Amino acid sequence: MFVQVFQGQVSSGDAVLGLLDQWVRDLAPGADGWLGSTAGVTDDGTLVALARFESEEAAQHNSNRPEQGAWWAEMEALFTSEPEFRNSTAVDVETAGDPADAGFVQVMQGRSKDPARSHELMATDPTDWQEFRPDILGTLLLDHDDGDWTMAIYFTSEAEARAGEQKEPPPELQEVMAEMDSLSVGEQAFFDLKDPRMHSPA
């Protein structure tokens, strides 16, 4: 799988979401290899979008379509500064429910000084997440260059996500979280998508 993240400040969240809906309606049927997308605009006007494709080649083929170029020109005009792009072929998907049912999505970004150890910790975490945090429907974790990463967490609702944040983690998870924190470089960024748009091929 290949995932492209694009993000940045936009002048109109409603216009951006309208263009994203237009892409799904008019361009998605011809986007071979497109697997789905998640997008939303934060309260401060930051668009964060994650587009999933079968491969990087499929994504590039889509980018080369004239209709895609015309659509992107309209989208690009809504950014108030140069949008950022982050690509990944190192993709880890975890589902405990159907992320398409999420009422709230939080996207996190950060950097690890030891990505391999971070993945090992997550893979061996003994926590029963469905019991501990039933509000989490799924996660999408992307590795980028230089230890950078992006994670999208799909929640049933923002209210249930906030309530879940207040739960005390079990001791084993506290140990995992402490070591994960020790591997983190710099501050993590959080983007709350309160009106997320999840789309997939019909």
N, C-alpha and C positions, 0 to 999 in steps of 0.2 A: 504494500500500500504506500501511496505517496500523499502527503498532506501539505498544503500551502496555507500559511497563516498570513493574512494581511490586516493591517490595523492603522489607525490614525484618527486625528481630530477631524470631524466633519461639520459642515455648516447647517445641515438639516438631517436629523435622525429619521424623520418621517420619509423624506425623499430617498434616503439611502435604503431604508427597508422596502420602500416601494420598488426601487430598482432591483433589489435582490429577489423580490417576488416576481418581477417581470422576467428576470433571468430564468427562474425555475419554470415559468409558464412558457416562455418563447424559445429559450436557447437550450435548456436542459435536454429536451428530446433529441437533439443532435450532438450532445456532448458524450461521445463514446468513452466508456471507462469511468464516468463520474459516478461515485458511490454515495454522495450525500454531502451536506454542509450544515454548519452551525454558525449563526451570526446574531449579533445584537449590538445595541448602542448603550453605553453607560450613561449615568446621570450627567456626567460632565461632557458628553458629546463625543466620546471615543468609540469608533466602530472597531469591533474585533470579529473577524470572520475566519472560519476554518473550512477549507474545501478539500474533500477526500476523493482521490482517484485511484484506479487500479494500479497505476504506475506513473512515473515521471513522464514517460513518453506520451501517455494518454493526456496528461495535463498540458504538455507542450502542444500537442495536436489541437487541443481545445483553444489554447491561447492564439494559435495561428489562424483560427477561423476569422474571416472578415467581420462577421456579425458579432463575434466576441470582442474584437477590437473596437467596434463602434459602441458596444455596450460599455466597455471599460472607459472609453473617453468620457461618457456621461458620468460614470461613477467617479472617475478621477477628478472631475471638475468640482465635486462636492467636498473634497478634502481641503482643509485650510492650510495644510503643510504636506510635505512629501510623505506618502504612505510608506510604512515599513513592511517588508516581506520576509518571512522565515519559512524555509522548506524543511521537510523531514521525510526520510524513508525508514527511519527507526521509530515505528509506531506500535504502541501497546494499548490494546482495547480491553477494558474490563466491564462486564455488564452484570448487574444484579436484578435489573428490570429492563424496561424499555426506555432508553434515553429520549426517544421521540415524545414521551409523555411529560418530560421535564417542564416545570413551570418557572424554573430559575436555573441559570447556568453561571458558574463562576470560573473564569479563566485566570490561571496563575502562571507567572513567568519568573524564572530565576536562573541561577547558574550553580552547578555542582563542581567541586574540585576533584571528585572521583565518581563519575557517572556509573562506572561498573559496580562499585560498592553500593551506590544508591539503589540500583536495580536489584542487587542481591538482597538488600534489606527489605525491599518491597515484596520480592518474590517469596521470602521466608517469613514474612510477618504472619504470626499465628492468629491474628484477630479475626473473629467471625464478624465481618463487616455488615452482613445482612441483619444480624441481631443487634450490633452496636449502633449502626447508623442506617436504619431502614429508609431514611430519607434520600440516600444516595442511590440513584438508578444506574449509574455507570460513570466511567472515567475514560478519557482519551489522553494518553501521555505521548509527547513527541520529544525526541532528542534532536538538537540542532548542533551546529559546530561549536567547538571550544567549551563544551560542557553546558551550554545554554539549553534550556528546556521550556516547554509549554505544556500545561495540563488543563484540560477542560473537565469540570466536575458537574454532572447533571443531577439536579435535586428535584424532588417532588414539588417543592414550593420554597420560596424564600423564608417564610415563617418557620417551616419545619427545619430548614437548614440552620437558621439562627438558633433554634432550640437545640438542635443536635450539637452545635458548637459548644454549648454549655455543659455537655456531658463530660464527666471525668473519664479519660481513657483508662483502659485496664493497664496494669503494670507492664506487661510485655510490650504493649503499644507505646507506652511512655518511653521505654528504653529505645525502641526503634526511632521514635520522633526525636529523641535527644541526639542520637548519632546522626540522623538526617540533618538536623540543625547544624551540627558541627561540620558537615560537609558543604554547607551552603556558603556561597560567596556573594557578599553584598546583600542589598535589600530585595526581597521578592515584590513583584507587582501583582496587584489583584484587580480584576475587571469584573464587575457585577452586571450580568445581563438579565435584567428583570423582565424583559419581554423578548425572550429568545425565539429565533426562527430556526427550526430544524426541518430540513428538507431531504428527501431521498427520491430516487427514481420511482416513477409510478409503477 
